[in-house]
Amino acid sequence: MKLSNLESVPGHQIIQQLDVVYGSTVRSKHVGRDLMAGLKNIVGGELKGYTELLEESRQEAMNRMIEKARTLGANAIVGIRFSTSNIAQGASELFVYGTAVIVQANSNPLPDPFSH
């Protein structure tokens, strides 16, 4: 599955637009992570527990969106965007959406700027 936050996939042509697809997950904070985050707020620095939680949430939401696109027969998703919102105190939703499409490689692909 090709993924793009652009409205197209470079080097490919969209031959069919299928539908909007999305994935989401709602996660709550962990008491242990909250305690460590409170201590970090005093001394400063990255809140690694929350960084990990957010990364897991993004991946889960993306996997759900990709699965919906696959069931439609898509081989790419374009226009991918992320959104977050608070659902309840201590719980947040991470939402990702895009357009499921079928693409095919251009017959004259763009040159690879990194090949020498």
N, C-alpha and C positions, 0 to 999 in steps of 0.2 A: 504494500500500500504506500503510494507516494503521498507525502503530506506537505502542504505549503500554506504559509500565512499570506501569500500573494493571491491574486485573483486568477492565477494560472500556475502551471508547472513549467519552469524554464526548459526549453528543448522539446516540449510536448504541445500537442494541440488538443483542446477539449472537443471530443466528438459527440458527447451526450451529457447533459446535466440531468441528474437523477432527483435529488431531494436534499433538503437541509437535514443534517444529522447532528446529534449532540450526545454528550455523555456528562454525567454529573456524579458527585459523591458528597455526602454530608459527613463531616468529621467533628468529633468533640475533642476538647483539650484533655490531656492526661494530667492527673494530679501531680505526678512526679515531675513531668515537664514544666508544669506551672511553678512548682517550687524552685526548680533550677532556673527558670526564666526570671523569677523574682530576684534571685541572687545575682543573676547576670545584669539585671537592670541597675543594680547598685554599682557594680564595677565596670560595666560596659562590655561590649563584645557581641559576637554572633550568638543567636539563640539556636544552637544546632539541633535541639530536639524539635523545634518548630520548623526549621528548614527541612529536616527529614520528613516530618509530617506533611508539609506542603508538597514536597517532591513525590511522596507516595500518593497523595491525593491527585496531583496532576496526572501521574501515570495511570492510575485507575480510571479517571475520567476519560483520558485519551483512549485507553483500551476499549472502553464501552462505546465510544463514538466510532472507532474503527470497526468494531464488530457490527454495528448498525449499518455502516457503509458497505461492508462485505455482504450482508444479507440482501442489499439492493443490487449487488453485482458491480459495485464501483471498484476501480483500481487506484483512485486518488481522492483526496479531500483538499479543497482549496478554500481560501478565505478563513482560515482557522483563527478563532479568537477565544480568549479566556475571560471569565468573569468570576467574581467572588461576591458572596453576600452572607450576612449574619442571619441565621435561622432562629437561634435562641441564644441566651447567654451561654457562652462557652462552646457553641456549635456553629460551624460555618459550612457553606456549600461552595464547592468549586465546580464551575460549569464551563464546558468547552463546546464549541459548535463550529460548523463549517458546511460547505456544500459538497455532497458526494457527486463525483463525476467519473466518466470514463475518458481516459486520455490515450493518445497514441503518440509515439515518438515522431518528431519531425523527420522528413526524409533528408533534410540538410541540417543536421544538428549544429548547435553553436560550438565554436571551438573551445577547448578546455583551456582557460587562462593560466592554469598551473602546470601544464605540460611544456617541457622545453626540450 
